[in-house]
């Protein structure tokens, strides 16, 4: 079962309503949208994609699960791609 977790050494800084991550090796700064920021917070502990979907479905019961899955996949790809989140 695939689990997602925060990569070691990534720093997070909240500025007002925004959340920024800094990659430890490249020092590149990433601005997270609301969904990615919520996802980052959920990944304080390793999570399966099913657990993440369930958390977002509970938070947004009026949104279809297929839409949540699509948005979640896009947000995860945006965090995994640059190495901010690790897929185990």
PDB file with SEQRES, HELIX, SHEET and CRYST1 records, atoms N, CA, C and O in Angstrom:
SEQRES   1 A   88  UNK UNK UNK UNK UNK UNK UNK UNK UNK UNK UNK UNK UNK          
SEQRES   2 A   88  UNK UNK UNK UNK UNK UNK UNK UNK UNK UNK UNK UNK UNK          
SEQRES   3 A   88  UNK UNK UNK UNK UNK UNK UNK UNK UNK UNK UNK UNK UNK          
SEQRES   4 A   88  UNK UNK UNK UNK UNK UNK UNK UNK UNK UNK UNK UNK UNK          
SEQRES   5 A   88  UNK UNK UNK UNK UNK UNK UNK UNK UNK UNK UNK UNK UNK          
SEQRES   6 A   88  UNK UNK UNK UNK UNK UNK UNK UNK UNK UNK UNK UNK UNK          
SEQRES   7 A   88  UNK UNK UNK UNK UNK UNK UNK UNK UNK UNK                      
HELIX    1 AA1 UNK A   34  UNK A   42  1                                   9    
HELIX    2 AA2 UNK A   49  UNK A   59  1                                  11    
HELIX    3 AA3 UNK A   65  UNK A   80  1                                  16    
SHEET    1 AA1 3 UNK A  11  UNK A  15  0                                        
SHEET    2 AA1 3 UNK A  18  UNK A  22 -1                                        
SHEET    3 AA1 3 UNK A  29  UNK A  32 -1                                        
SHEET    1 AA2 3 UNK A  47  UNK A  48  0                                        
SHEET    2 AA2 3 UNK A   3  UNK A   6 -1                                        
SHEET    3 AA2 3 UNK A  85  UNK A  87 -1                                        
CRYST1    1.000    1.000    1.000  90.00  90.00  90.00 P 1           1          
ATOM      1  N   UNK A   1       0.846  -1.175   0.000  1.00  0.00           N  
ATOM      2  CA  UNK A   1       0.000   0.000   0.000  1.00  0.00           C  
ATOM      3  C   UNK A   1       0.897   1.245   0.000  1.00  0.00           C  
ATOM      4  O   UNK A   1       1.769   1.395   0.856  1.00  0.00           O  
ATOM      5  N   UNK A   2       0.672   2.111  -0.951  1.00  0.00           N  
ATOM      6  CA  UNK A   2       1.467   3.329  -1.074  1.00  0.00           C  
ATOM      7  C   UNK A   2       1.071   4.336  -0.006  1.00  0.00           C  
ATOM      8  O   UNK A   2      -0.110   4.588   0.230  1.00  0.00           O  
ATOM      9  N   UNK A   3       2.078   4.901   0.628  1.00  0.00           N  
ATOM     10  CA  UNK A   3       1.858   5.944   1.627  1.00  0.00           C  
ATOM     11  C   UNK A   3       2.645   7.179   1.206  1.00  0.00           C  
ATOM     12  O   UNK A   3       3.686   7.078   0.558  1.00  0.00           O  
ATOM     13  N   UNK A   4       2.138   8.326   1.579  1.00  0.00           N  
ATOM     14  CA  UNK A   4       2.788   9.601   1.288  1.00  0.00           C  
ATOM     15  C   UNK A   4       3.222  10.226   2.599  1.00  0.00           C  
ATOM     16  O   UNK A   4       2.526  10.132   3.610  1.00  0.00           O  
ATOM     17  N   UNK A   5       4.395  10.875   2.568  1.00  0.00           N  
ATOM     18  CA  UNK A   5       4.895  11.547   3.762  1.00  0.00           C  
ATOM     19  C   UNK A   5       5.717  12.760   3.327  1.00  0.00           C  
ATOM     20  O   UNK A   5       6.182  12.846   2.191  1.00  0.00           O  
ATOM     21  N   UNK A   6       5.877  13.671   4.245  1.00  0.00           N  
ATOM     22  CA  UNK A   6       6.706  14.850   3.982  1.00  0.00           C  
ATOM     23  C   UNK A   6       8.152  14.423   3.816  1.00  0.00           C  
ATOM     24  O   UNK A   6       8.622  13.527   4.517  1.00  0.00           O  
ATOM     25  N   UNK A   7       8.853  15.053   2.903  1.00  0.00           N  
ATOM     26  CA  UNK A   7      10.279  14.801   2.740  1.00  0.00           C  
ATOM     27  C   UNK A   7      11.033  15.451   3.900  1.00  0.00           C  
ATOM     28  O   UNK A   7      10.638  16.505   4.397  1.00  0.00           O  
ATOM     29  N   UNK A   8      12.105  14.817   4.317  1.00  0.00           N  
ATOM     30  CA  UNK A   8      12.915  15.345   5.420  1.00  0.00           C  
ATOM     31  C   UNK A   8      13.541  16.676   5.036  1.00  0.00           C  
ATOM     32  O   UNK A   8      14.007  16.862   3.912  1.00  0.00           O  
ATOM     33  N   UNK A   9      13.542  17.583   5.978  1.00  0.00           N  
ATOM     34  CA  UNK A   9      14.233  18.847   5.804  1.00  0.00           C  
ATOM     35  C   UNK A   9      13.454  19.946   5.122  1.00  0.00           C  
ATOM     36  O   UNK A   9      13.928  21.080   5.058  1.00  0.00           O  
ATOM     37  N   UNK A  10      12.261  19.647   4.604  1.00  0.00           N  
ATOM     38  CA  UNK A  10      11.456  20.686   3.960  1.00  0.00           C  
ATOM     39  C   UNK A  10      10.917  21.598   5.060  1.00  0.00           C  
ATOM     40  O   UNK A  10      10.325  21.127   6.031  1.00  0.00           O  
ATOM     41  N   UNK A  11      11.124  22.892   4.900  1.00  0.00           N  
ATOM     42  CA  UNK A  11      10.602  23.827   5.903  1.00  0.00           C  
ATOM     43  C   UNK A  11       9.331  24.477   5.381  1.00  0.00           C  
ATOM     44  O   UNK A  11       9.190  24.737   4.186  1.00  0.00           O  
ATOM     45  N   UNK A  12       8.423  24.730   6.290  1.00  0.00           N  
ATOM     46  CA  UNK A  12       7.137  25.347   5.961  1.00  0.00           C  
ATOM     47  C   UNK A  12       7.000  26.645   6.739  1.00  0.00           C  
ATOM     48  O   UNK A  12       7.318  26.710   7.927  1.00  0.00           O  
ATOM     49  N   UNK A  13       6.524  27.676   6.053  1.00  0.00           N  
ATOM     50  CA  UNK A  13       6.295  28.969   6.690  1.00  0.00           C  
ATOM     51  C   UNK A  13       4.926  29.485   6.287  1.00  0.00           C  
ATOM     52  O   UNK A  13       4.614  29.578   5.099  1.00  0.00           O  
ATOM     53  N   UNK A  14       4.116  29.819   7.269  1.00  0.00           N  
ATOM     54  CA  UNK A  14       2.803  30.409   7.009  1.00  0.00           C  
ATOM     55  C   UNK A  14       2.933  31.925   7.044  1.00  0.00           C  
ATOM     56  O   UNK A  14       3.535  32.489   7.958  1.00  0.00           O  
ATOM     57  N   UNK A  15       2.368  32.565   6.051  1.00  0.00           N  
ATOM     58  CA  UNK A  15       2.322  34.027   5.986  1.00  0.00           C  
ATOM     59  C   UNK A  15       0.871  34.391   5.717  1.00  0.00           C  
ATOM     60  O   UNK A  15       0.353  34.174   4.621  1.00  0.00           O  
ATOM     61  N   UNK A  16       0.224  34.947   6.730  1.00  0.00           N  
ATOM     62  CA  UNK A  16      -1.211  35.214   6.661  1.00  0.00           C  
ATOM     63  C   UNK A  16      -1.936  33.917   6.320  1.00  0.00           C  
ATOM     64  O   UNK A  16      -1.828  32.944   7.066  1.00  0.00           O  
ATOM     65  N   UNK A  17      -2.669  33.881   5.214  1.00  0.00           N  
ATOM     66  CA  UNK A  17      -3.423  32.687   4.814  1.00  0.00           C  
ATOM     67  C   UNK A  17      -2.615  31.774   3.895  1.00  0.00           C  
ATOM     68  O   UNK A  17      -3.107  30.714   3.507  1.00  0.00           O  
ATOM     69  N   UNK A  18      -1.396  32.154   3.540  1.00  0.00           N  
ATOM     70  CA  UNK A  18      -0.593  31.407   2.585  1.00  0.00           C  
ATOM     71  C   UNK A  18       0.416  30.502   3.289  1.00  0.00           C  
ATOM     72  O   UNK A  18       0.855  30.783   4.404  1.00  0.00           O  
ATOM     73  N   UNK A  19       0.776  29.407   2.611  1.00  0.00           N  
ATOM     74  CA  UNK A  19       1.789  28.495   3.127  1.00  0.00           C  
ATOM     75  C   UNK A  19       2.865  28.333   2.064  1.00  0.00           C  
ATOM     76  O   UNK A  19       2.569  28.093   0.893  1.00  0.00           O  
ATOM     77  N   UNK A  20       4.124  28.468   2.491  1.00  0.00           N  
ATOM     78  CA  UNK A  20       5.278  28.349   1.606  1.00  0.00           C  
ATOM     79  C   UNK A  20       6.179  27.234   2.104  1.00  0.00           C  
ATOM     80  O   UNK A  20       6.396  27.092   3.307  1.00  0.00           O  
ATOM     81  N   UNK A  21       6.705  26.445   1.178  1.00  0.00           N  
ATOM     82  CA  UNK A  21       7.662  25.401   1.504  1.00  0.00           C  
ATOM     83  C   UNK A  21       8.994  25.742   0.868  1.00  0.00           C  
ATOM     84  O   UNK A  21       9.047  26.338  -0.208  1.00  0.00           O  
ATOM     85  N   UNK A  22      10.065  25.364   1.536  1.00  0.00           N  
ATOM     86  CA  UNK A  22      11.407  25.552   0.988  1.00  0.00           C  
ATOM     87  C   UNK A  22      12.074  24.188   0.920  1.00  0.00           C  
ATOM     88  O   UNK A  22      12.192  23.488   1.926  1.00  0.00           O  
ATOM     89  N   UNK A  23      12.513  23.816  -0.296  1.00  0.00           N  
ATOM     90  CA  UNK A  23      13.204  22.550  -0.502  1.00  0.00           C  
ATOM     91  C   UNK A  23      14.608  22.671   0.097  1.00  0.00           C  
ATOM     92  O   UNK A  23      15.306  23.648  -0.175  1.00  0.00           O  
ATOM     93  N   UNK A  24      15.031  21.701   0.901  1.00  0.00           N  
ATOM     94  CA  UNK A  24      16.308  21.842   1.606  1.00  0.00           C  
ATOM     95  C   UNK A  24      17.539  21.873   0.699  1.00  0.00           C  
ATOM     96  O   UNK A  24      18.501  22.575   1.011  1.00  0.00           O  
ATOM     97  N   UNK A  25      17.538  21.146  -0.396  1.00  0.00           N  
ATOM     98  CA  UNK A  25      18.721  21.087  -1.260  1.00  0.00           C  
ATOM     99  C   UNK A  25      18.793  22.264  -2.220  1.00  0.00           C  
ATOM    100  O   UNK A  25      19.840  22.896  -2.363  1.00  0.00           O  
ATOM    101  N   UNK A  26      17.678  22.555  -2.875  1.00  0.00           N  
ATOM    102  CA  UNK A  26      17.689  23.603  -3.907  1.00  0.00           C  
ATOM    103  C   UNK A  26      17.396  24.993  -3.351  1.00  0.00           C  
ATOM    104  O   UNK A  26      17.700  25.996  -3.996  1.00  0.00           O  
ATOM    105  N   UNK A  27      16.811  25.057  -2.163  1.00  0.00           N  
ATOM    106  CA  UNK A  27      16.365  26.307  -1.546  1.00  0.00           C  
ATOM    107  C   UNK A  27      15.263  26.979  -2.368  1.00  0.00           C  
ATOM    108  O   UNK A  27      14.967  28.158  -2.177  1.00  0.00           O  
ATOM    109  N   UNK A  28      14.662  26.219  -3.280  1.00  0.00           N  
ATOM    110  CA  UNK A  28      13.540  26.748  -4.066  1.00  0.00           C  
ATOM    111  C   UNK A  28      12.320  26.888  -3.160  1.00  0.00           C  
ATOM    112  O   UNK A  28      12.072  26.049  -2.294  1.00  0.00           O  
ATOM    113  N   UNK A  29      11.568  27.960  -3.374  1.00  0.00           N  
ATOM    114  CA  UNK A  29      10.386  28.262  -2.569  1.00  0.00           C  
ATOM    115  C   UNK A  29       9.139  27.881  -3.367  1.00  0.00           C  
ATOM    116  O   UNK A  29       9.025  28.196  -4.551  1.00  0.00           O  
ATOM    117  N   UNK A  30       8.208  27.199  -2.700  1.00  0.00           N  
ATOM    118  CA  UNK A  30       6.958  26.765  -3.323  1.00  0.00           C  
ATOM    119  C   UNK A  30       5.787  27.362  -2.555  1.00  0.00           C  
ATOM    120  O   UNK A  30       5.718  27.251  -1.331  1.00  0.00           O  
ATOM    121  N   UNK A  31       4.878  27.988  -3.268  1.00  0.00           N  
ATOM    122  CA  UNK A  31       3.653  28.517  -2.676  1.00  0.00           C  
ATOM    123  C   UNK A  31       2.561  27.471  -2.859  1.00  0.00           C  
ATOM    124  O   UNK A  31       2.340  26.991  -3.970  1.00  0.00           O  
ATOM    125  N   UNK A  32       1.880  27.116  -1.777  1.00  0.00           N  
ATOM    126  CA  UNK A  32       0.837  26.106  -1.842  1.00  0.00           C  
ATOM    127  C   UNK A  32      -0.532  26.758  -1.913  1.00  0.00           C  
ATOM    128  O   UNK A  32      -0.820  27.711  -1.188  1.00  0.00           O  
ATOM    129  N   UNK A  33      -1.379  26.230  -2.804  1.00  0.00           N  
ATOM    130  CA  UNK A  33      -2.767  26.680  -2.825  1.00  0.00           C  
ATOM    131  C   UNK A  33      -3.466  26.063  -1.612  1.00  0.00           C  
ATOM    132  O   UNK A  33      -2.855  25.312  -0.852  1.00  0.00           O  
ATOM    133  N   UNK A  34      -4.741  26.381  -1.438  1.00  0.00           N  
ATOM    134  CA  UNK A  34      -5.465  25.946  -0.234  1.00  0.00           C  
ATOM    135  C   UNK A  34      -5.496  24.430  -0.100  1.00  0.00           C  
ATOM    136  O   UNK A  34      -5.311  23.902   0.996  1.00  0.00           O  
ATOM    137  N   UNK A  35      -5.730  23.725  -1.205  1.00  0.00           N  
ATOM    138  CA  UNK A  35      -5.805  22.266  -1.122  1.00  0.00           C  
ATOM    139  C   UNK A  35      -4.437  21.673  -0.802  1.00  0.00           C  
ATOM    140  O   UNK A  35      -4.328  20.794   0.053  1.00  0.00           O  
ATOM    141  N   UNK A  36      -3.406  22.141  -1.473  1.00  0.00           N  
ATOM    142  CA  UNK A  36      -2.061  21.626  -1.214  1.00  0.00           C  
ATOM    143  C   UNK A  36      -1.624  21.931   0.216  1.00  0.00           C  
ATOM    144  O   UNK A  36      -0.944  21.119   0.842  1.00  0.00           O  
ATOM    145  N   UNK A  37      -2.007  23.090   0.732  1.00  0.00           N  
ATOM    146  CA  UNK A  37      -1.665  23.434   2.119  1.00  0.00           C  
ATOM    147  C   UNK A  37      -2.374  22.496   3.097  1.00  0.00           C  
ATOM    148  O   UNK A  37      -1.773  22.044   4.072  1.00  0.00           O  
ATOM    149  N   UNK A  38      -3.648  22.206   2.836  1.00  0.00           N  
ATOM    150  CA  UNK A  38      -4.380  21.263   3.690  1.00  0.00           C  
ATOM    151  C   UNK A  38      -3.752  19.877   3.594  1.00  0.00           C  
ATOM    152  O   UNK A  38      -3.626  19.176   4.599  1.00  0.00           O  
ATOM    153  N   UNK A  39      -3.363  19.488   2.399  1.00  0.00           N  
ATOM    154  CA  UNK A  39      -2.706  18.207   2.191  1.00  0.00           C  
ATOM    155  C   UNK A  39      -1.391  18.152   2.969  1.00  0.00           C  
ATOM    156  O   UNK A  39      -1.101  17.151   3.624  1.00  0.00           O  
ATOM    157  N   UNK A  40      -0.606  19.207   2.902  1.00  0.00           N  
ATOM    158  CA  UNK A  40       0.657  19.274   3.648  1.00  0.00           C  
ATOM    159  C   UNK A  40       0.410  19.075   5.143  1.00  0.00           C  
ATOM    160  O   UNK A  40       1.146  18.349   5.811  1.00  0.00           O  
ATOM    161  N   UNK A  41      -0.617  19.718   5.654  1.00  0.00           N  
ATOM    162  CA  UNK A  41      -0.927  19.578   7.086  1.00  0.00           C  
ATOM    163  C   UNK A  41      -1.313  18.139   7.429  1.00  0.00           C  
ATOM    164  O   UNK A  41      -0.916  17.620   8.472  1.00  0.00           O  
ATOM    165  N   UNK A  42      -2.091  17.493   6.546  1.00  0.00           N  
ATOM    166  CA  UNK A  42      -2.477  16.102   6.782  1.00  0.00           C  
ATOM    167  C   UNK A  42      -1.265  15.173   6.752  1.00  0.00           C  
ATOM    168  O   UNK A  42      -1.262  14.129   7.404  1.00  0.00           O  
ATOM    169  N   UNK A  43      -0.247  15.552   6.000  1.00  0.00           N  
ATOM    170  CA  UNK A  43       0.930  14.707   5.869  1.00  0.00           C  
ATOM    171  C   UNK A  43       1.937  14.902   6.999  1.00  0.00           C  
ATOM    172  O   UNK A  43       3.103  14.534   6.860  1.00  0.00           O  
ATOM    173  N   UNK A  44       1.497  15.473   8.103  1.00  0.00           N  
ATOM    174  CA  UNK A  44       2.341  15.531   9.300  1.00  0.00           C  
ATOM    175  C   UNK A  44       2.678  14.104   9.723  1.00  0.00           C  
ATOM    176  O   UNK A  44       3.708  13.857  10.349  1.00  0.00           O  
ATOM    177  N   UNK A  45       1.793  13.167   9.370  1.00  0.00           N  
ATOM    178  CA  UNK A  45       2.021  11.732   9.543  1.00  0.00           C  
ATOM    179  C   UNK A  45       1.789  11.077   8.189  1.00  0.00           C  
ATOM    180  O   UNK A  45       0.960  11.549   7.411  1.00  0.00           O  
ATOM    181  N   UNK A  46       2.505   9.999   7.896  1.00  0.00           N  
ATOM    182  CA  UNK A  46       2.349   9.299   6.621  1.00  0.00           C  
ATOM    183  C   UNK A  46       0.892   8.869   6.444  1.00  0.00           C  
ATOM    184  O   UNK A  46       0.246   8.415   7.388  1.00  0.00           O  
ATOM    185  N   UNK A  47       0.390   9.022   5.218  1.00  0.00           N  
ATOM    186  CA  UNK A  47      -1.008   8.726   4.915  1.00  0.00           C  
ATOM    187  C   UNK A  47      -1.119   7.954   3.599  1.00  0.00           C  
ATOM    188  O   UNK A  47      -0.315   8.139   2.685  1.00  0.00           O  
ATOM    189  N   UNK A  48      -2.121   7.095   3.521  1.00  0.00           N  
ATOM    190  CA  UNK A  48      -2.436   6.460   2.247  1.00  0.00           C  
ATOM    191  C   UNK A  48      -3.315   7.421   1.447  1.00  0.00           C  
ATOM    192  O   UNK A  48      -3.912   8.345   2.000  1.00  0.00           O  
ATOM    193  N   UNK A  49      -3.383   7.188   0.147  1.00  0.00           N  
ATOM    194  CA  UNK A  49      -4.246   8.023  -0.682  1.00  0.00           C  
ATOM    195  C   UNK A  49      -5.713   7.859  -0.267  1.00  0.00           C  
ATOM    196  O   UNK A  49      -6.481   8.820  -0.314  1.00  0.00           O  
ATOM    197  N   UNK A  50      -6.101   6.650   0.137  1.00  0.00           N  
ATOM    198  CA  UNK A  50      -7.471   6.411   0.580  1.00  0.00           C  
ATOM    199  C   UNK A  50      -7.789   7.221   1.835  1.00  0.00           C  
ATOM    200  O   UNK A  50      -8.883   7.772   1.957  1.00  0.00           O  
ATOM    201  N   UNK A  51      -6.848   7.295   2.758  1.00  0.00           N  
ATOM    202  CA  UNK A  51      -7.054   8.077   3.982  1.00  0.00           C  
ATOM    203  C   UNK A  51      -7.155   9.559   3.669  1.00  0.00           C  
ATOM    204  O   UNK A  51      -7.956  10.276   4.269  1.00  0.00           O  
ATOM    205  N   UNK A  52      -6.336  10.018   2.722  1.00  0.00           N  
ATOM    206  CA  UNK A  52      -6.390  11.424   2.326  1.00  0.00           C  
ATOM    207  C   UNK A  52      -7.720  11.740   1.663  1.00  0.00           C  
ATOM    208  O   UNK A  52      -8.328  12.771   1.949  1.00  0.00           O  
ATOM    209  N   UNK A  53      -8.176  10.858   0.778  1.00  0.00           N  
ATOM    210  CA  UNK A  53      -9.471  11.055   0.121  1.00  0.00           C  
ATOM    211  C   UNK A  53     -10.591  11.101   1.153  1.00  0.00           C  
ATOM    212  O   UNK A  53     -11.486  11.941   1.067  1.00  0.00           O  
ATOM    213  N   UNK A  54     -10.540  10.203   2.122  1.00  0.00           N  
ATOM    214  CA  UNK A  54     -11.575  10.171   3.163  1.00  0.00           C  
ATOM    215  C   UNK A  54     -11.586  11.467   3.966  1.00  0.00           C  
ATOM    216  O   UNK A  54     -12.655  11.970   4.312  1.00  0.00           O  
ATOM    217  N   UNK A  55     -10.409  12.013   4.266  1.00  0.00           N  
ATOM    218  CA  UNK A  55     -10.333  13.261   5.028  1.00  0.00           C  
ATOM    219  C   UNK A  55     -10.944  14.421   4.238  1.00  0.00           C  
ATOM    220  O   UNK A  55     -11.701  15.219   4.790  1.00  0.00           O  
ATOM    221  N   UNK A  56     -10.618  14.510   2.958  1.00  0.00           N  
ATOM    222  CA  UNK A  56     -11.175  15.584   2.135  1.00  0.00           C  
ATOM    223  C   UNK A  56     -12.671  15.378   1.893  1.00  0.00           C  
ATOM    224  O   UNK A  56     -13.429  16.347   1.856  1.00  0.00           O  
ATOM    225  N   UNK A  57     -13.099  14.136   1.729  1.00  0.00           N  
ATOM    226  CA  UNK A  57     -14.527  13.851   1.540  1.00  0.00           C  
ATOM    227  C   UNK A  57     -15.323  14.247   2.781  1.00  0.00           C  
ATOM    228  O   UNK A  57     -16.439  14.753   2.667  1.00  0.00           O  
ATOM    229  N   UNK A  58     -14.758  14.020   3.958  1.00  0.00           N  
ATOM    230  CA  UNK A  58     -15.438  14.419   5.197  1.00  0.00           C  
ATOM    231  C   UNK A  58     -15.495  15.935   5.319  1.00  0.00           C  
ATOM    232  O   UNK A  58     -16.477  16.483   5.818  1.00  0.00           O  
ATOM    233  N   UNK A  59     -14.451  16.610   4.868  1.00  0.00           N  
ATOM    234  CA  UNK A  59     -14.414  18.074   4.945  1.00  0.00           C  
ATOM    235  C   UNK A  59     -15.320  18.732   3.905  1.00  0.00           C  
ATOM    236  O   UNK A  59     -15.833  19.830   4.123  1.00  0.00           O  
ATOM    237  N   UNK A  60     -15.511  18.049   2.770  1.00  0.00           N  
ATOM    238  CA  UNK A  60     -16.303  18.600   1.667  1.00  0.00           C  
ATOM    239  C   UNK A  60     -17.343  17.573   1.209  1.00  0.00           C  
ATOM    240  O   UNK A  60     -17.228  17.024   0.114  1.00  0.00           O  
ATOM    241  N   UNK A  61     -18.357  17.311   2.040  1.00  0.00           N  
ATOM    242  CA  UNK A  61     -19.319  16.250   1.717  1.00  0.00           C  
ATOM    243  C   UNK A  61     -20.146  16.519   0.460  1.00  0.00           C  
ATOM    244  O   UNK A  61     -20.683  15.576  -0.121  1.00  0.00           O  
ATOM    245  N   UNK A  62     -20.262  17.750   0.031  1.00  0.00           N  
ATOM    246  CA  UNK A  62     -21.057  18.059  -1.159  1.00  0.00           C  
ATOM    247  C   UNK A  62     -20.288  17.833  -2.458  1.00  0.00           C  
ATOM    248  O   UNK A  62     -20.874  17.877  -3.540  1.00  0.00           O  
ATOM    249  N   UNK A  63     -18.986  17.592  -2.362  1.00  0.00           N  
ATOM    250  CA  UNK A  63     -18.148  17.392  -3.549  1.00  0.00           C  
ATOM    251  C   UNK A  63     -18.064  15.899  -3.848  1.00  0.00           C  
ATOM    252  O   UNK A  63     -17.838  15.089  -2.949  1.00  0.00           O  
ATOM    253  N   UNK A  64     -18.247  15.543  -5.113  1.00  0.00           N  
ATOM    254  CA  UNK A  64     -18.184  14.140  -5.519  1.00  0.00           C  
ATOM    255  C   UNK A  64     -16.786  13.576  -5.283  1.00  0.00           C  
ATOM    256  O   UNK A  64     -15.782  14.266  -5.463  1.00  0.00           O  
ATOM    257  N   UNK A  65     -16.743  12.321  -4.880  1.00  0.00           N  
ATOM    258  CA  UNK A  65     -15.466  11.669  -4.583  1.00  0.00           C  
ATOM    259  C   UNK A  65     -14.558  11.651  -5.808  1.00  0.00           C  
ATOM    260  O   UNK A  65     -13.343  11.787  -5.669  1.00  0.00           O  
ATOM    261  N   UNK A  66     -15.118  11.487  -6.994  1.00  0.00           N  
ATOM    262  CA  UNK A  66     -14.296  11.479  -8.209  1.00  0.00           C  
ATOM    263  C   UNK A  66     -13.561  12.809  -8.368  1.00  0.00           C  
ATOM    264  O   UNK A  66     -12.399  12.832  -8.773  1.00  0.00           O  
ATOM    265  N   UNK A  67     -14.225  13.898  -8.054  1.00  0.00           N  
ATOM    266  CA  UNK A  67     -13.595  15.218  -8.147  1.00  0.00           C  
ATOM    267  C   UNK A  67     -12.498  15.362  -7.097  1.00  0.00           C  
ATOM    268  O   UNK A  67     -11.429  15.904  -7.378  1.00  0.00           O  
ATOM    269  N   UNK A  68     -12.767  14.875  -5.888  1.00  0.00           N  
ATOM    270  CA  UNK A  68     -11.761  14.912  -4.820  1.00  0.00           C  
ATOM    271  C   UNK A  68     -10.546  14.094  -5.233  1.00  0.00           C  
ATOM    272  O   UNK A  68      -9.412  14.538  -5.059  1.00  0.00           O  
ATOM    273  N   UNK A  69     -10.776  12.893  -5.784  1.00  0.00           N  
ATOM    274  CA  UNK A  69      -9.672  12.048  -6.235  1.00  0.00           C  
ATOM    275  C   UNK A  69      -8.824  12.757  -7.287  1.00  0.00           C  
ATOM    276  O   UNK A  69      -7.595  12.709  -7.238  1.00  0.00           O  
ATOM    277  N   UNK A  70      -9.480  13.409  -8.229  1.00  0.00           N  
ATOM    278  CA  UNK A  70      -8.774  14.123  -9.303  1.00  0.00           C  
ATOM    279  C   UNK A  70      -7.942  15.276  -8.741  1.00  0.00           C  
ATOM    280  O   UNK A  70      -6.764  15.418  -9.068  1.00  0.00           O  
ATOM    281  N   UNK A  71      -8.561  16.091  -7.899  1.00  0.00           N  
ATOM    282  CA  UNK A  71      -7.856  17.231  -7.310  1.00  0.00           C  
ATOM    283  C   UNK A  71      -6.713  16.777  -6.400  1.00  0.00           C  
ATOM    284  O   UNK A  71      -5.641  17.381  -6.381  1.00  0.00           O  
ATOM    285  N   UNK A  72      -6.959  15.714  -5.656  1.00  0.00           N  
ATOM    286  CA  UNK A  72      -5.938  15.184  -4.757  1.00  0.00           C  
ATOM    287  C   UNK A  72      -4.749  14.640  -5.550  1.00  0.00           C  
ATOM    288  O   UNK A  72      -3.600  14.873  -5.176  1.00  0.00           O  
ATOM    289  N   UNK A  73      -5.014  13.924  -6.631  1.00  0.00           N  
ATOM    290  CA  UNK A  73      -3.941  13.391  -7.467  1.00  0.00           C  
ATOM    291  C   UNK A  73      -3.085  14.525  -8.025  1.00  0.00           C  
ATOM    292  O   UNK A  73      -1.860  14.421  -8.075  1.00  0.00           O  
ATOM    293  N   UNK A  74      -3.735  15.601  -8.441  1.00  0.00           N  
ATOM    294  CA  UNK A  74      -3.002  16.750  -8.980  1.00  0.00           C  
ATOM    295  C   UNK A  74      -2.162  17.417  -7.890  1.00  0.00           C  
ATOM    296  O   UNK A  74      -1.007  17.772  -8.128  1.00  0.00           O  
ATOM    297  N   UNK A  75      -2.729  17.588  -6.710  1.00  0.00           N  
ATOM    298  CA  UNK A  75      -1.994  18.215  -5.605  1.00  0.00           C  
ATOM    299  C   UNK A  75      -0.819  17.339  -5.168  1.00  0.00           C  
ATOM    300  O   UNK A  75       0.269  17.851  -4.902  1.00  0.00           O  
ATOM    301  N   UNK A  76      -1.032  16.026  -5.091  1.00  0.00           N  
ATOM    302  CA  UNK A  76       0.061  15.132  -4.713  1.00  0.00           C  
ATOM    303  C   UNK A  76       1.183  15.173  -5.746  1.00  0.00           C  
ATOM    304  O   UNK A  76       2.360  15.206  -5.386  1.00  0.00           O  
ATOM    305  N   UNK A  77       0.822  15.170  -7.021  1.00  0.00           N  
ATOM    306  CA  UNK A  77       1.834  15.235  -8.082  1.00  0.00           C  
ATOM    307  C   UNK A  77       2.650  16.519  -7.960  1.00  0.00           C  
ATOM    308  O   UNK A  77       3.860  16.511  -8.188  1.00  0.00           O  
ATOM    309  N   UNK A  78       1.991  17.621  -7.602  1.00  0.00           N  
ATOM    310  CA  UNK A  78       2.682  18.895  -7.444  1.00  0.00           C  
ATOM    311  C   UNK A  78       3.638  18.914  -6.271  1.00  0.00           C  
ATOM    312  O   UNK A  78       4.582  19.704  -6.257  1.00  0.00           O  
ATOM    313  N   UNK A  79       3.413  18.062  -5.291  1.00  0.00           N  
ATOM    314  CA  UNK A  79       4.304  17.978  -4.135  1.00  0.00           C  
ATOM    315  C   UNK A  79       5.365  16.882  -4.287  1.00  0.00           C  
ATOM    316  O   UNK A  79       6.495  17.034  -3.823  1.00  0.00           O  
ATOM    317  N   UNK A  80       4.990  15.783  -4.938  1.00  0.00           N  
ATOM    318  CA  UNK A  80       5.929  14.681  -5.142  1.00  0.00           C  
ATOM    319  C   UNK A  80       6.965  15.052  -6.204  1.00  0.00           C  
ATOM    320  O   UNK A  80       8.148  14.745  -6.054  1.00  0.00           O  
ATOM    321  N   UNK A  81       6.522  15.707  -7.269  1.00  0.00           N  
ATOM    322  CA  UNK A  81       7.407  16.049  -8.381  1.00  0.00           C  
ATOM    323  C   UNK A  81       8.688  16.747  -7.963  1.00  0.00           C  
ATOM    324  O   UNK A  81       9.771  16.299  -8.340  1.00  0.00           O  
ATOM    325  N   UNK A  82       8.607  17.817  -7.205  1.00  0.00           N  
ATOM    326  CA  UNK A  82       9.832  18.512  -6.789  1.00  0.00           C  
ATOM    327  C   UNK A  82      10.493  17.917  -5.541  1.00  0.00           C  
ATOM    328  O   UNK A  82      11.486  18.456  -5.053  1.00  0.00           O  
ATOM    329  N   UNK A  83       9.952  16.815  -5.026  1.00  0.00           N  
ATOM    330  CA  UNK A  83      10.584  16.164  -3.876  1.00  0.00           C  
ATOM    331  C   UNK A  83      10.197  16.725  -2.523  1.00  0.00           C  
ATOM    332  O   UNK A  83      10.926  16.544  -1.548  1.00  0.00           O  
ATOM    333  N   UNK A  84       9.062  17.405  -2.447  1.00  0.00           N  
ATOM    334  CA  UNK A  84       8.594  17.934  -1.175  1.00  0.00           C  
ATOM    335  C   UNK A  84       7.887  16.845  -0.354  1.00  0.00           C  
ATOM    336  O   UNK A  84       7.894  16.872   0.876  1.00  0.00           O  
ATOM    337  N   UNK A  85       7.285  15.896  -1.062  1.00  0.00           N  
ATOM    338  CA  UNK A  85       6.593  14.771  -0.460  1.00  0.00           C  
ATOM    339  C   UNK A  85       7.156  13.499  -1.081  1.00  0.00           C  
ATOM    340  O   UNK A  85       7.451  13.455  -2.275  1.00  0.00           O  
ATOM    341  N   UNK A  86       7.302  12.471  -0.262  1.00  0.00           N  
ATOM    342  CA  UNK A  86       7.859  11.178  -0.682  1.00  0.00           C  
ATOM    343  C   UNK A  86       6.729  10.157  -0.748  1.00  0.00           C  
ATOM    344  O   UNK A  86       5.859  10.106   0.121  1.00  0.00           O  
ATOM    345  N   UNK A  87       6.766   9.346  -1.802  1.00  0.00           N  
ATOM    346  CA  UNK A  87       5.810   8.230  -1.938  1.00  0.00           C  
ATOM    347  C   UNK A  87       6.562   6.964  -1.580  1.00  0.00           C  
ATOM    348  O   UNK A  87       7.552   6.619  -2.225  1.00  0.00           O  
ATOM    349  N   UNK A  88       6.091   6.265  -0.543  1.00  0.00           N  
ATOM    350  CA  UNK A  88       6.728   4.998  -0.098  1.00  0.00           C  
ATOM    351  C   UNK A  88       5.904   3.810  -0.569  1.00  0.00           C  
ATOM    352  O   UNK A  88       6.264   2.664  -0.302  1.00  0.00           O  
TER     353      UNK A  88                                                      
END                                                                             
